[in-house]
Amino acid sequence: MSEINLNAQSIDKALERMTSMEPYHCSPFDNPPQLKKKAGDLQKQLSTLTEVDGDRRVEILKELFGTYHHLAFPGDGFHCDYGFNIHFHGLAVINYNVIMLDTSPINIGAGAFIGPGVCLACSGHAIHPSQRSRVLTSAPITLEENVWLGANVTVVGGVTIGAGSVIGAGSVVTKDIPAGVIAAGVPCKVIREITDDDIFEDMN
C-alpha cells in the first residue's frame, strides 16, 4: 500500500474517532496535523476581514464549522483547533477571544450567549505524570438551548449544560449542569433555579 493511502487511512480513522460522541484517548500525534491546517488557514483569513467584508466572512464561517447558521457571530479573537467538530444549532452570540478546542464534537444549541474569554476544552491529558506528554484525552461538550456562559468561563470535556442555564463569570465547569439554573464557582456548582422572579416586568 502506498504512503498516500496509508495517510488517507490514518486520517479517516482519526476523523471517525474525533467525530464520535464517545470519550477517547490516544497519542497526541494520532490526530493528524493536516486536519488542523484548513482551520488555521481559514482563521487567518477571518482575522484580515473588516466590517464591509460580511459576505466573505459568512463564506469562511460556513467552510470552517461543521454546522453553521447565519446568525452565529464569532467575535474578534476567536480560535478553534479543527472547526469541523463545532456545530451551531441556531442563533449563537459569541463574544471576543473565545477558544474552542474541538478534538471532540462541540454542540451549541440555539440561543447560546458565550461571553468574552470563554474556553470550551474537549481536550486534556493523562493525569499520571508518566503518561501526560504521551496521552491526549478528549470528550464532547454540549450546550443545550439558551445557555449563557459568562466571561472567562471554562467548560471541560464530557460536560453537558442544560437548557436555559446561566454559568457565572470565571467558573470552571467540570460536571454536567441541569437545565434552568444559575451555577457558578470553581468547580462550578448550582446556586439556584431560574424563576419568574428573574423577569424584568417593565420590559414585557
ABEGO torsion letter per residue (X at the ends): XBAAAAAAAAAAAAAAAAABABBBBBBAAABBAAAAAAAAAAAAAAAABBAAAAAAAAAAAAAABABBBAABBBBBGBBBAAGAABBBAEBBBBBBGBBBBBABBBBBBBGBBBBBGBBBBABBBBABAAAAAABBBBBBBBBBBGBBBBBGBBBBBGBBBBBGBBBBBGBBBABBBBBGBBBBEOBBBBABBBBAAABBAAAX
